[in-house]
Amino acid sequence: MKQRKVPLRKCIACQEMMPKRELIRVVRTPADEVLIDLTGKKAGRGAYLCGKVSCFKLAKKSKAFDRALKHPVDALIYDQLEQDFIAVEEEFLAGKEHADEES
């Protein structure tokens, strides 16, 4: 049986290539909103981060989102994303552990 190809994406902070499902997608929608997309299916330009707060802080410090999303991101949006990211990180890590148990 032929194995499926696993899509890889690069974390915008640590530059590490990882399977797409192990990363958190941040998307800039066509309406210029910047938000976290756990489904990975929202329309818009996406940037990927590993599920670590340290990577988020590095991306914030280096303005990696501005470059990856090709749009300036306000400090207010960074603050909102940071709060969302911390909340989502626990949910994301719990989902990842659950997926690992099924494999």
SEFIZA-3560 file (N, C-alpha, C; in Angstrom, 3 decimals):
REM SEFIZA-3560
<numar><xx>0.829</xx><yy>-1.172</yy><zz>0.000</zz><atom>N</atom></numar>
<numar><xx>0.000</xx><yy>0.000</yy><zz>0.000</zz><atom>CA</atom></numar>
<numar><xx>0.886</xx><yy>1.253</yy><zz>0.000</zz><atom>C</atom></numar>
<numar><xx>0.510</xx><yy>2.234</yy><zz>-0.795</zz><atom>N</atom></numar>
<numar><xx>1.309</xx><yy>3.451</yy><zz>-0.917</zz><atom>CA</atom></numar>
<numar><xx>1.081</xx><yy>4.365</yy><zz>0.286</zz><atom>C</atom></numar>
<numar><xx>2.183</xx><yy>4.871</yy><zz>0.867</zz><atom>N</atom></numar>
<numar><xx>2.070</xx><yy>5.772</yy><zz>2.007</zz><atom>CA</atom></numar>
<numar><xx>1.709</xx><yy>7.166</yy><zz>1.529</zz><atom>C</atom></numar>
<numar><xx>0.863</xx><yy>7.855</yy><zz>2.320</zz><atom>N</atom></numar>
<numar><xx>0.479</xx><yy>9.218</yy><zz>1.990</zz><atom>CA</atom></numar>
<numar><xx>1.620</xx><yy>10.168</yy><zz>2.339</zz><atom>C</atom></numar>
<numar><xx>1.776</xx><yy>11.168</yy><zz>1.510</zz><atom>N</atom></numar>
<numar><xx>2.787</xx><yy>12.187</yy><zz>1.764</zz><atom>CA</atom></numar>
<numar><xx>2.270</xx><yy>13.120</yy><zz>2.856</zz><atom>C</atom></numar>
<numar><xx>3.111</xx><yy>13.380</yy><zz>3.861</zz><atom>N</atom></numar>
<numar><xx>2.734</xx><yy>14.252</yy><zz>4.968</zz><atom>CA</atom></numar>
<numar><xx>3.175</xx><yy>15.674</yy><zz>4.623</zz><atom>C</atom></numar>
<numar><xx>2.223</xx><yy>16.632</yy><zz>4.535</zz><atom>N</atom></numar>
<numar><xx>2.626</xx><yy>17.998</yy><zz>4.209</zz><atom>CA</atom></numar>
<numar><xx>3.424</xx><yy>18.632</yy><zz>5.344</zz><atom>C</atom></numar>
<numar><xx>4.526</xx><yy>19.276</yy><zz>4.996</zz><atom>N</atom></numar>
<numar><xx>5.386</xx><yy>19.931</yy><zz>5.983</zz><atom>CA</atom></numar>
<numar><xx>5.253</xx><yy>21.445</yy><zz>5.864</zz><atom>C</atom></numar>
<numar><xx>5.365</xx><yy>22.114</yy><zz>7.000</zz><atom>N</atom></numar>
<numar><xx>5.358</xx><yy>23.578</yy><zz>7.041</zz><atom>CA</atom></numar>
<numar><xx>6.462</xx><yy>24.020</yy><zz>7.996</zz><atom>C</atom></numar>
<numar><xx>6.894</xx><yy>25.257</yy><zz>7.838</zz><atom>N</atom></numar>
<numar><xx>7.982</xx><yy>25.788</yy><zz>8.658</zz><atom>CA</atom></numar>
<numar><xx>7.419</xx><yy>26.745</yy><zz>9.704</zz><atom>C</atom></numar>
<numar><xx>7.857</xx><yy>26.573</yy><zz>10.947</zz><atom>N</atom></numar>
<numar><xx>7.498</xx><yy>27.498</yy><zz>12.023</zz><atom>CA</atom></numar>
<numar><xx>8.164</xx><yy>28.842</yy><zz>11.718</zz><atom>C</atom></numar>
<numar><xx>7.387</xx><yy>29.937</yy><zz>11.770</zz><atom>N</atom></numar>
<numar><xx>7.949</xx><yy>31.238</yy><zz>11.410</zz><atom>CA</atom></numar>
<numar><xx>8.934</xx><yy>31.757</yy><zz>12.453</zz><atom>C</atom></numar>
<numar><xx>8.923</xx><yy>31.182</yy><zz>13.660</zz><atom>N</atom></numar>
<numar><xx>9.822</xx><yy>31.650</yy><zz>14.715</zz><atom>CA</atom></numar>
<numar><xx>11.121</xx><yy>30.848</yy><zz>14.745</zz><atom>C</atom></numar>
<numar><xx>11.020</xx><yy>29.533</yy><zz>14.942</zz><atom>N</atom></numar>
<numar><xx>12.229</xx><yy>28.719</yy><zz>15.096</zz><atom>CA</atom></numar>
<numar><xx>12.731</xx><yy>28.140</yy><zz>13.768</zz><atom>C</atom></numar>
<numar><xx>11.976</xx><yy>28.333</yy><zz>12.679</zz><atom>N</atom></numar>
<numar><xx>12.354</xx><yy>27.884</yy><zz>11.333</zz><atom>CA</atom></numar>
<numar><xx>12.469</xx><yy>26.371</yy><zz>11.209</zz><atom>C</atom></numar>
<numar><xx>11.815</xx><yy>25.628</yy><zz>12.091</zz><atom>N</atom></numar>
<numar><xx>11.882</xx><yy>24.175</yy><zz>12.069</zz><atom>CA</atom></numar>
<numar><xx>10.749</xx><yy>23.618</yy><zz>11.198</zz><atom>C</atom></numar>
<numar><xx>11.087</xx><yy>22.703</yy><zz>10.298</zz><atom>N</atom></numar>
<numar><xx>10.083</xx><yy>22.059</yy><zz>9.453</zz><atom>CA</atom></numar>
<numar><xx>9.393</xx><yy>20.964</yy><zz>10.255</zz><atom>C</atom></numar>
<numar><xx>8.063</xx><yy>20.977</yy><zz>10.246</zz><atom>N</atom></numar>
<numar><xx>7.286</xx><yy>20.001</yy><zz>10.996</zz><atom>CA</atom></numar>
<numar><xx>6.051</xx><yy>19.628</yy><zz>10.186</zz><atom>C</atom></numar>
<numar><xx>5.440</xx><yy>18.480</yy><zz>10.493</zz><atom>N</atom></numar>
<numar><xx>4.181</xx><yy>18.150</yy><zz>9.826</zz><atom>CA</atom></numar>
<numar><xx>3.128</xx><yy>19.227</yy><zz>10.110</zz><atom>C</atom></numar>
<numar><xx>2.352</xx><yy>19.545</yy><zz>9.098</zz><atom>N</atom></numar>
<numar><xx>1.361</xx><yy>20.615</yy><zz>9.175</zz><atom>CA</atom></numar>
<numar><xx>0.414</xx><yy>20.456</yy><zz>10.370</zz><atom>C</atom></numar>
<numar><xx>0.040</xx><yy>19.237</yy><zz>10.685</zz><atom>N</atom></numar>
<numar><xx>-0.907</xx><yy>18.979</yy><zz>11.769</zz><atom>CA</atom></numar>
<numar><xx>-0.337</xx><yy>19.280</yy><zz>13.151</zz><atom>C</atom></numar>
<numar><xx>0.991</xx><yy>19.376</yy><zz>13.264</zz><atom>N</atom></numar>
<numar><xx>1.626</xx><yy>19.644</yy><zz>14.555</zz><atom>CA</atom></numar>
<numar><xx>1.840</xx><yy>21.135</yy><zz>14.798</zz><atom>C</atom></numar>
<numar><xx>1.433</xx><yy>21.967</yy><zz>13.835</zz><atom>N</atom></numar>
<numar><xx>1.635</xx><yy>23.403</yy><zz>13.949</zz><atom>CA</atom></numar>
<numar><xx>0.293</xx><yy>24.124</yy><zz>14.105</zz><atom>C</atom></numar>
<numar><xx>0.344</xx><yy>25.323</yy><zz>14.670</zz><atom>N</atom></numar>
<numar><xx>-0.846</xx><yy>26.156</yy><zz>14.816</zz><atom>CA</atom></numar>
<numar><xx>-0.807</xx><yy>27.200</yy><zz>13.709</zz><atom>C</atom></numar>
<numar><xx>-1.917</xx><yy>27.329</yy><zz>12.987</zz><atom>N</atom></numar>
<numar><xx>-1.986</xx><yy>28.267</yy><zz>11.871</zz><atom>CA</atom></numar>
<numar><xx>-2.586</xx><yy>29.590</yy><zz>12.331</zz><atom>C</atom></numar>
<numar><xx>-1.915</xx><yy>30.676</yy><zz>11.972</zz><atom>N</atom></numar>
<numar><xx>-2.436</xx><yy>32.024</yy><zz>12.185</zz><atom>CA</atom></numar>
<numar><xx>-2.748</xx><yy>32.552</yy><zz>10.790</zz><atom>C</atom></numar>
<numar><xx>-3.955</xx><yy>33.059</yy><zz>10.602</zz><atom>N</atom></numar>
<numar><xx>-4.407</xx><yy>33.443</yy><zz>9.264</zz><atom>CA</atom></numar>
<numar><xx>-4.794</xx><yy>34.915</yy><zz>9.208</zz><atom>C</atom></numar>
<numar><xx>-4.471</xx><yy>35.536</yy><zz>8.059</zz><atom>N</atom></numar>
<numar><xx>-4.982</xx><yy>36.878</yy><zz>7.760</zz><atom>CA</atom></numar>
<numar><xx>-6.091</xx><yy>36.685</yy><zz>6.753</zz><atom>C</atom></numar>
<numar><xx>-7.314</xx><yy>36.966</yy><zz>7.166</zz><atom>N</atom></numar>
<numar><xx>-8.481</xx><yy>36.749</yy><zz>6.326</zz><atom>CA</atom></numar>
<numar><xx>-8.548</xx><yy>37.809</yy><zz>5.230</zz><atom>C</atom></numar>
<numar><xx>-9.382</xx><yy>37.585</yy><zz>4.203</zz><atom>N</atom></numar>
<numar><xx>-9.554</xx><yy>38.608</yy><zz>3.167</zz><atom>CA</atom></numar>
<numar><xx>-10.074</xx><yy>39.938</yy><zz>3.729</zz><atom>C</atom></numar>
<numar><xx>-10.706</xx><yy>39.906</yy><zz>4.916</zz><atom>N</atom></numar>
<numar><xx>-11.188</xx><yy>41.128</yy><zz>5.564</zz><atom>CA</atom></numar>
<numar><xx>-10.095</xx><yy>41.761</yy><zz>6.438</zz><atom>C</atom></numar>
<numar><xx>-8.848</xx><yy>41.296</yy><zz>6.314</zz><atom>N</atom></numar>
<numar><xx>-7.678</xx><yy>41.801</yy><zz>7.058</zz><atom>CA</atom></numar>
<numar><xx>-7.761</xx><yy>41.581</yy><zz>8.560</zz><atom>C</atom></numar>
<numar><xx>-8.463</xx><yy>40.547</yy><zz>8.990</zz><atom>N</atom></numar>
<numar><xx>-8.449</xx><yy>40.149</yy><zz>10.403</zz><atom>CA</atom></numar>
<numar><xx>-7.316</xx><yy>39.148</yy><zz>10.576</zz><atom>C</atom></numar>
<numar><xx>-6.644</xx><yy>39.193</yy><zz>11.720</zz><atom>N</atom></numar>
<numar><xx>-5.594</xx><yy>38.223</yy><zz>12.024</zz><atom>CA</atom></numar>
<numar><xx>-6.084</xx><yy>37.389</yy><zz>13.197</zz><atom>C</atom></numar>
<numar><xx>-6.218</xx><yy>36.062</yy><zz>12.981</zz><atom>N</atom></numar>
<numar><xx>-6.710</xx><yy>35.198</yy><zz>14.045</zz><atom>CA</atom></numar>
<numar><xx>-6.128</xx><yy>33.803</yy><zz>13.939</zz><atom>C</atom></numar>
<numar><xx>-6.317</xx><yy>33.032</yy><zz>15.009</zz><atom>N</atom></numar>
<numar><xx>-5.811</xx><yy>31.655</yy><zz>15.055</zz><atom>CA</atom></numar>
<numar><xx>-6.820</xx><yy>30.738</yy><zz>14.380</zz><atom>C</atom></numar>
<numar><xx>-6.321</xx><yy>29.858</yy><zz>13.512</zz><atom>N</atom></numar>
<numar><xx>-7.163</xx><yy>28.938</yy><zz>12.757</zz><atom>CA</atom></numar>
<numar><xx>-6.773</xx><yy>27.509</yy><zz>13.124</zz><atom>C</atom></numar>
<numar><xx>-7.506</xx><yy>26.924</yy><zz>14.069</zz><atom>N</atom></numar>
<numar><xx>-7.189</xx><yy>25.550</yy><zz>14.479</zz><atom>CA</atom></numar>
<numar><xx>-7.618</xx><yy>24.522</yy><zz>13.434</zz><atom>C</atom></numar>
<numar><xx>-8.604</xx><yy>24.853</yy><zz>12.602</zz><atom>N</atom></numar>
<numar><xx>-9.066</xx><yy>23.904</yy><zz>11.590</zz><atom>CA</atom></numar>
<numar><xx>-8.099</xx><yy>23.829</yy><zz>10.415</zz><atom>C</atom></numar>
<numar><xx>-7.384</xx><yy>24.922</yy><zz>10.156</zz><atom>N</atom></numar>
<numar><xx>-6.458</xx><yy>24.961</yy><zz>9.023</zz><atom>CA</atom></numar>
<numar><xx>-7.169</xx><yy>25.132</yy><zz>7.702</zz><atom>C</atom></numar>
<numar><xx>-8.444</xx><yy>25.520</yy><zz>7.734</zz><atom>N</atom></numar>
<numar><xx>-9.228</xx><yy>25.603</yy><zz>6.505</zz><atom>CA</atom></numar>
<numar><xx>-9.791</xx><yy>26.991</yy><zz>6.215</zz><atom>C</atom></numar>
<numar><xx>-9.543</xx><yy>27.956</yy><zz>7.089</zz><atom>N</atom></numar>
<numar><xx>-10.080</xx><yy>29.298</yy><zz>6.848</zz><atom>CA</atom></numar>
<numar><xx>-9.393</xx><yy>29.929</yy><zz>5.652</zz><atom>C</atom></numar>
<numar><xx>-10.155</xx><yy>30.753</yy><zz>4.918</zz><atom>N</atom></numar>
<numar><xx>-9.619</xx><yy>31.420</yy><zz>3.744</zz><atom>CA</atom></numar>
<numar><xx>-8.666</xx><yy>32.527</yy><zz>4.172</zz><atom>C</atom></numar>
<numar><xx>-7.587</xx><yy>32.671</yy><zz>3.439</zz><atom>N</atom></numar>
<numar><xx>-6.652</xx><yy>33.746</yy><zz>3.713</zz><atom>CA</atom></numar>
<numar><xx>-5.220</xx><yy>33.256</yy><zz>3.729</zz><atom>C</atom></numar>
<numar><xx>-4.317</xx><yy>34.175</yy><zz>3.985</zz><atom>N</atom></numar>
<numar><xx>-2.887</xx><yy>33.866</yy><zz>4.017</zz><atom>CA</atom></numar>
<numar><xx>-2.513</xx><yy>33.345</yy><zz>5.397</zz><atom>C</atom></numar>
<numar><xx>-1.836</xx><yy>32.223</yy><zz>5.440</zz><atom>N</atom></numar>
<numar><xx>-1.516</xx><yy>31.591</yy><zz>6.709</zz><atom>CA</atom></numar>
<numar><xx>-0.040</xx><yy>31.636</yy><zz>7.055</zz><atom>C</atom></numar>
<numar><xx>0.212</xx><yy>31.598</yy><zz>8.362</zz><atom>N</atom></numar>
<numar><xx>1.565</xx><yy>31.475</yy><zz>8.898</zz><atom>CA</atom></numar>
<numar><xx>1.493</xx><yy>30.421</yy><zz>9.994</zz><atom>C</atom></numar>
<numar><xx>2.539</xx><yy>29.641</yy><zz>10.147</zz><atom>N</atom></numar>
<numar><xx>2.509</xx><yy>28.523</yy><zz>11.082</zz><atom>CA</atom></numar>
<numar><xx>3.497</xx><yy>28.726</yy><zz>12.224</zz><atom>C</atom></numar>
<numar><xx>3.054</xx><yy>28.306</yy><zz>13.415</zz><atom>N</atom></numar>
<numar><xx>3.878</xx><yy>28.354</yy><zz>14.619</zz><atom>CA</atom></numar>
<numar><xx>3.795</xx><yy>27.014</yy><zz>15.324</zz><atom>C</atom></numar>
<numar><xx>4.924</xx><yy>26.561</yy><zz>15.918</zz><atom>N</atom></numar>
<numar><xx>4.820</xx><yy>25.373</yy><zz>16.752</zz><atom>CA</atom></numar>
<numar><xx>4.054</xx><yy>25.770</yy><zz>18.017</zz><atom>C</atom></numar>
<numar><xx>3.597</xx><yy>24.810</yy><zz>18.764</zz><atom>N</atom></numar>
<numar><xx>2.719</xx><yy>25.099</yy><zz>19.892</zz><atom>CA</atom></numar>
<numar><xx>3.424</xx><yy>25.555</yy><zz>21.150</zz><atom>C</atom></numar>
<numar><xx>4.494</xx><yy>26.307</yy><zz>21.021</zz><atom>N</atom></numar>
<numar><xx>5.240</xx><yy>26.769</yy><zz>22.199</zz><atom>CA</atom></numar>
<numar><xx>5.077</xx><yy>28.271</yy><zz>22.360</zz><atom>C</atom></numar>
<numar><xx>4.866</xx><yy>28.712</yy><zz>23.590</zz><atom>N</atom></numar>
<numar><xx>4.744</xx><yy>30.147</yy><zz>23.862</zz><atom>CA</atom></numar>
<numar><xx>6.057</xx><yy>30.849</yy><zz>23.538</zz><atom>C</atom></numar>
<numar><xx>7.187</xx><yy>30.168</yy><zz>23.749</zz><atom>N</atom></numar>
<numar><xx>8.490</xx><yy>30.780</yy><zz>23.458</zz><atom>CA</atom></numar>
<numar><xx>8.599</xx><yy>31.127</yy><zz>21.969</zz><atom>C</atom></numar>
<numar><xx>8.064</xx><yy>30.275</yy><zz>21.103</zz><atom>N</atom></numar>
<numar><xx>8.088</xx><yy>30.564</yy><zz>19.662</zz><atom>CA</atom></numar>
<numar><xx>7.184</xx><yy>31.752</yy><zz>19.349</zz><atom>C</atom></numar>
<numar><xx>6.034</xx><yy>31.832</yy><zz>20.025</zz><atom>N</atom></numar>
<numar><xx>5.150</xx><yy>32.973</yy><zz>19.794</zz><atom>CA</atom></numar>
<numar><xx>5.854</xx><yy>34.271</yy><zz>20.190</zz><atom>C</atom></numar>
<numar><xx>6.520</xx><yy>34.261</yy><zz>21.341</zz><atom>N</atom></numar>
<numar><xx>7.199</xx><yy>35.471</yy><zz>21.818</zz><atom>CA</atom></numar>
<numar><xx>8.336</xx><yy>35.859</yy><zz>20.864</zz><atom>C</atom></numar>
<numar><xx>9.052</xx><yy>34.877</yy><zz>20.328</zz><atom>N</atom></numar>
<numar><xx>10.111</xx><yy>35.158</yy><zz>19.363</zz><atom>CA</atom></numar>
<numar><xx>9.525</xx><yy>35.757</yy><zz>18.082</zz><atom>C</atom></numar>
<numar><xx>8.401</xx><yy>35.206</yy><zz>17.631</zz><atom>N</atom></numar>
<numar><xx>7.739</xx><yy>35.724</yy><zz>16.427</zz><atom>CA</atom></numar>
<numar><xx>7.257</xx><yy>37.153</yy><zz>16.656</zz><atom>C</atom></numar>
<numar><xx>6.763</xx><yy>37.431</yy><zz>17.854</zz><atom>N</atom></numar>
<numar><xx>6.296</xx><yy>38.776</yy><zz>18.188</zz><atom>CA</atom></numar>
<numar><xx>7.476</xx><yy>39.757</yy><zz>18.209</zz><atom>C</atom></numar>
<numar><xx>8.570</xx><yy>39.344</yy><zz>18.830</zz><atom>N</atom></numar>
<numar><xx>9.740</xx><yy>40.210</yy><zz>18.957</zz><atom>CA</atom></numar>
<numar><xx>10.357</xx><yy>40.523</yy><zz>17.592</zz><atom>C</atom></numar>
<numar><xx>10.423</xx><yy>39.523</yy><zz>16.723</zz><atom>N</atom></numar>
<numar><xx>11.068</xx><yy>39.703</yy><zz>15.421</zz><atom>CA</atom></numar>
<numar><xx>10.099</xx><yy>40.158</yy><zz>14.335</zz><atom>C</atom></numar>
<numar><xx>8.827</xx><yy>40.375</yy><zz>14.709</zz><atom>N</atom></numar>
<numar><xx>7.772</xx><yy>40.783</yy><zz>13.765</zz><atom>CA</atom></numar>
<numar><xx>7.657</xx><yy>39.796</yy><zz>12.597</zz><atom>C</atom></numar>
<numar><xx>7.774</xx><yy>38.525</yy><zz>12.912</zz><atom>N</atom></numar>
<numar><xx>7.696</xx><yy>37.476</yy><zz>11.896</zz><atom>CA</atom></numar>
<numar><xx>6.306</xx><yy>37.410</yy><zz>11.265</zz><atom>C</atom></numar>
<numar><xx>5.267</xx><yy>37.737</yy><zz>12.034</zz><atom>N</atom></numar>
<numar><xx>3.912</xx><yy>37.720</yy><zz>11.476</zz><atom>CA</atom></numar>
<numar><xx>3.769</xx><yy>38.768</yy><zz>10.380</zz><atom>C</atom></numar>
<numar><xx>4.375</xx><yy>39.941</yy><zz>10.575</zz><atom>N</atom></numar>
<numar><xx>4.297</xx><yy>40.991</yy><zz>9.561</zz><atom>CA</atom></numar>
<numar><xx>4.833</xx><yy>40.491</yy><zz>8.219</zz><atom>C</atom></numar>
<numar><xx>5.969</xx><yy>39.800</yy><zz>8.279</zz><atom>N</atom></numar>
<numar><xx>6.581</xx><yy>39.287</yy><zz>7.054</zz><atom>CA</atom></numar>
<numar><xx>5.787</xx><yy>38.121</yy><zz>6.472</zz><atom>C</atom></numar>
<numar><xx>5.398</xx><yy>37.181</yy><zz>7.319</zz><atom>N</atom></numar>
<numar><xx>4.731</xx><yy>35.971</yy><zz>6.830</zz><atom>CA</atom></numar>
<numar><xx>3.336</xx><yy>36.270</yy><zz>6.265</zz><atom>C</atom></numar>
<numar><xx>2.629</xx><yy>37.198</yy><zz>6.901</zz><atom>N</atom></numar>
<numar><xx>1.273</xx><yy>37.514</yy><zz>6.455</zz><atom>CA</atom></numar>
<numar><xx>1.257</xx><yy>38.650</yy><zz>5.434</zz><atom>C</atom></numar>
<numar><xx>2.434</xx><yy>39.212</yy><zz>5.150</zz><atom>N</atom></numar>
<numar><xx>2.581</xx><yy>40.305</yy><zz>4.185</zz><atom>CA</atom></numar>
<numar><xx>1.611</xx><yy>41.444</yy><zz>4.480</zz><atom>C</atom></numar>
<numar><xx>1.554</xx><yy>41.795</yy><zz>5.765</zz><atom>N</atom></numar>
<numar><xx>0.647</xx><yy>42.840</yy><zz>6.212</zz><atom>CA</atom></numar>
<numar><xx>1.101</xx><yy>43.277</yy><zz>7.604</zz><atom>C</atom></numar>
<numar><xx>1.156</xx><yy>44.591</yy><zz>7.884</zz><atom>N</atom></numar>
<numar><xx>1.554</xx><yy>45.004</yy><zz>9.236</zz><atom>CA</atom></numar>
<numar><xx>0.522</xx><yy>44.561</yy><zz>10.276</zz><atom>C</atom></numar>
<numar><xx>1.008</xx><yy>44.030</yy><zz>11.377</zz><atom>N</atom></numar>
<numar><xx>0.131</xx><yy>43.544</yy><zz>12.449</zz><atom>CA</atom></numar>
<numar><xx>0.280</xx><yy>44.499</yy><zz>13.639</zz><atom>C</atom></numar>
<numar><xx>-0.840</xx><yy>45.079</yy><zz>14.085</zz><atom>N</atom></numar>
<numar><xx>-0.824</xx><yy>46.028</yy><zz>15.198</zz><atom>CA</atom></numar>
<numar><xx>-0.413</xx><yy>45.362</yy><zz>16.500</zz><atom>C</atom></numar>
<numar><xx>0.099</xx><yy>46.149</yy><zz>17.433</zz><atom>N</atom></numar>
<numar><xx>0.474</xx><yy>45.645</yy><zz>18.758</zz><atom>CA</atom></numar>
<numar><xx>-0.742</xx><yy>45.106</yy><zz>19.494</zz><atom>C</atom></numar>
<numar><xx>-1.900</xx><yy>45.732</yy><zz>19.291</zz><atom>N</atom></numar>
<numar><xx>-3.138</xx><yy>45.250</yy><zz>19.923</zz><atom>CA</atom></numar>
<numar><xx>-3.477</xx><yy>43.841</yy><zz>19.455</zz><atom>C</atom></numar>
<numar><xx>-3.255</xx><yy>43.594</yy><zz>18.172</zz><atom>N</atom></numar>
<numar><xx>-3.547</xx><yy>42.262</yy><zz>17.628</zz><atom>CA</atom></numar>
<numar><xx>-2.548</xx><yy>41.251</yy><zz>18.188</zz><atom>C</atom></numar>
<numar><xx>-1.271</xx><yy>41.646</yy><zz>18.324</zz><atom>N</atom></numar>
<numar><xx>-0.276</xx><yy>40.762</yy><zz>18.935</zz><atom>CA</atom></numar>
<numar><xx>-0.694</xx><yy>40.396</yy><zz>20.359</zz><atom>C</atom></numar>
<numar><xx>-1.158</xx><yy>41.401</yy><zz>21.125</zz><atom>N</atom></numar>
<numar><xx>-1.582</xx><yy>41.141</yy><zz>22.501</zz><atom>CA</atom></numar>
<numar><xx>-2.768</xx><yy>40.190</yy><zz>22.536</zz><atom>C</atom></numar>
<numar><xx>-3.740</xx><yy>40.411</yy><zz>21.645</zz><atom>N</atom></numar>
<numar><xx>-4.911</xx><yy>39.536</yy><zz>21.578</zz><atom>CA</atom></numar>
<numar><xx>-4.499</xx><yy>38.127</yy><zz>21.156</zz><atom>C</atom></numar>
<numar><xx>-3.607</xx><yy>38.045</yy><zz>20.158</zz><atom>N</atom></numar>
<numar><xx>-3.114</xx><yy>36.737</yy><zz>19.712</zz><atom>CA</atom></numar>
<numar><xx>-2.383</xx><yy>36.013</yy><zz>20.834</zz><atom>C</atom></numar>
<numar><xx>-1.611</xx><yy>36.756</yy><zz>21.621</zz><atom>N</atom></numar>
<numar><xx>-0.870</xx><yy>36.137</yy><zz>22.721</zz><atom>CA</atom></numar>
<numar><xx>-1.836</xx><yy>35.521</yy><zz>23.724</zz><atom>C</atom></numar>
<numar><xx>-2.893</xx><yy>36.240</yy><zz>24.072</zz><atom>N</atom></numar>
<numar><xx>-3.888</xx><yy>35.694</yy><zz>24.999</zz><atom>CA</atom></numar>
<numar><xx>-4.564</xx><yy>34.465</yy><zz>24.391</zz><atom>C</atom></numar>
<numar><xx>-4.952</xx><yy>34.590</yy><zz>23.114</zz><atom>N</atom></numar>
<numar><xx>-5.589</xx><yy>33.463</yy><zz>22.422</zz><atom>CA</atom></numar>
<numar><xx>-4.635</xx><yy>32.282</yy><zz>22.329</zz><atom>C</atom></numar>
<numar><xx>-3.354</xx><yy>32.570</yy><zz>22.037</zz><atom>N</atom></numar>
<numar><xx>-2.361</xx><yy>31.515</yy><zz>21.843</zz><atom>CA</atom></numar>
<numar><xx>-2.157</xx><yy>30.719</yy><zz>23.123</zz><atom>C</atom></numar>
<numar><xx>-2.085</xx><yy>31.422</yy><zz>24.249</zz><atom>N</atom></numar>
<numar><xx>-1.896</xx><yy>30.729</yy><zz>25.534</zz><atom>CA</atom></numar>
<numar><xx>-3.099</xx><yy>29.835</yy><zz>25.822</zz><atom>C</atom></numar>
<numar><xx>-4.311</xx><yy>30.336</yy><zz>25.538</zz><atom>N</atom></numar>
<numar><xx>-5.525</xx><yy>29.539</yy><zz>25.748</zz><atom>CA</atom></numar>
<numar><xx>-5.567</xx><yy>28.352</yy><zz>24.786</zz><atom>C</atom></numar>
<numar><xx>-5.198</xx><yy>28.600</yy><zz>23.541</zz><atom>N</atom></numar>
<numar><xx>-5.264</xx><yy>27.564</yy><zz>22.507</zz><atom>CA</atom></numar>
<numar><xx>-4.158</xx><yy>26.533</yy><zz>22.685</zz><atom>C</atom></numar>
<numar><xx>-3.015</xx><yy>26.951</yy><zz>23.229</zz><atom>N</atom></numar>
<numar><xx>-1.862</xx><yy>26.052</yy><zz>23.374</zz><atom>CA</atom></numar>
<numar><xx>-2.251</xx><yy>24.804</yy><zz>24.163</zz><atom>C</atom></numar>
<numar><xx>-2.968</xx><yy>24.998</yy><zz>25.265</zz><atom>N</atom></numar>
<numar><xx>-3.362</xx><yy>23.854</yy><zz>26.080</zz><atom>CA</atom></numar>
<numar><xx>-4.298</xx><yy>22.933</yy><zz>25.302</zz><atom>C</atom></numar>
<numar><xx>-5.263</xx><yy>23.530</yy><zz>24.594</zz><atom>N</atom></numar>
<numar><xx>-6.204</xx><yy>22.752</yy><zz>23.787</zz><atom>CA</atom></numar>
<numar><xx>-5.471</xx><yy>22.029</yy><zz>22.664</zz><atom>C</atom></numar>
<numar><xx>-4.530</xx><yy>22.723</yy><zz>22.007</zz><atom>N</atom></numar>
<numar><xx>-3.772</xx><yy>22.155</yy><zz>20.902</zz><atom>CA</atom></numar>
<numar><xx>-2.912</xx><yy>20.987</yy><zz>21.375</zz><atom>C</atom></numar>
<numar><xx>-2.211</xx><yy>21.169</yy><zz>22.494</zz><atom>N</atom></numar>
<numar><xx>-1.352</xx><yy>20.106</yy><zz>23.020</zz><atom>CA</atom></numar>
<numar><xx>-2.184</xx><yy>18.907</yy><zz>23.462</zz><atom>C</atom></numar>
<numar><xx>-3.366</xx><yy>19.141</yy><zz>24.035</zz><atom>N</atom></numar>
<numar><xx>-4.241</xx><yy>18.042</yy><zz>24.443</zz><atom>CA</atom></numar>
<numar><xx>-4.716</xx><yy>17.273</yy><zz>23.207</zz><atom>C</atom></numar>
<numar><xx>-5.065</xx><yy>17.990</yy><zz>22.147</zz><atom>N</atom></numar>
<numar><xx>-5.494</xx><yy>17.345</yy><zz>20.908</zz><atom>CA</atom></numar>
<numar><xx>-4.378</xx><yy>16.569</yy><zz>20.253</zz><atom>C</atom></numar>
<numar><xx>-3.161</xx><yy>17.093</yy><zz>20.337</zz><atom>N</atom></numar>
<numar><xx>-1.997</xx><yy>16.429</yy><zz>19.761</zz><atom>CA</atom></numar>
<numar><xx>-1.707</xx><yy>15.122</yy><zz>20.499</zz><atom>C</atom></numar>
<numar><xx>-1.805</xx><yy>15.140</yy><zz>21.831</zz><atom>N</atom></numar>
<numar><xx>-1.586</xx><yy>13.926</yy><zz>22.612</zz><atom>CA</atom></numar>
<numar><xx>-2.644</xx><yy>12.881</yy><zz>22.282</zz><atom>C</atom></numar>
<numar><xx>-3.879</xx><yy>13.343</yy><zz>22.102</zz><atom>N</atom></numar>
<numar><xx>-4.972</xx><yy>12.437</yy><zz>21.760</zz><atom>CA</atom></numar>
<numar><xx>-4.713</xx><yy>11.787</yy><zz>20.384</zz><atom>C</atom></numar>
<numar><xx>-4.230</xx><yy>12.565</yy><zz>19.428</zz><atom>N</atom></numar>
<numar><xx>-3.928</xx><yy>12.051</yy><zz>18.104</zz><atom>CA</atom></numar>
<numar><xx>-2.773</xx><yy>11.046</yy><zz>18.160</zz><atom>C</atom></numar>
<numar><xx>-1.794</xx><yy>11.306</yy><zz>19.025</zz><atom>N</atom></numar>
<numar><xx>-0.653</xx><yy>10.389</yy><zz>19.162</zz><atom>CA</atom></numar>
<numar><xx>-1.106</xx><yy>9.045</yy><zz>19.735</zz><atom>C</atom></numar>
<numar><xx>-2.086</xx><yy>9.079</yy><zz>20.656</zz><atom>N</atom></numar>
<numar><xx>-2.590</xx><yy>7.839</yy><zz>21.248</zz><atom>CA</atom></numar>
<numar><xx>-3.317</xx><yy>6.984</yy><zz>20.221</zz><atom>C</atom></numar>
<numar><xx>-3.994</xx><yy>7.633</yy><zz>19.255</zz><atom>N</atom></numar>
<numar><xx>-4.741</xx><yy>6.894</yy><zz>18.233</zz><atom>CA</atom></numar>
<numar><xx>-3.827</xx><yy>6.233</yy><zz>17.222</zz><atom>C</atom></numar>
<numar><xx>-2.620</xx><yy>6.785</yy><zz>16.985</zz><atom>N</atom></numar>
<numar><xx>-1.727</xx><yy>6.248</yy><zz>15.970</zz><atom>CA</atom></numar>
<numar><xx>-1.037</xx><yy>4.994</yy><zz>16.410</zz><atom>C</atom></numar>
//
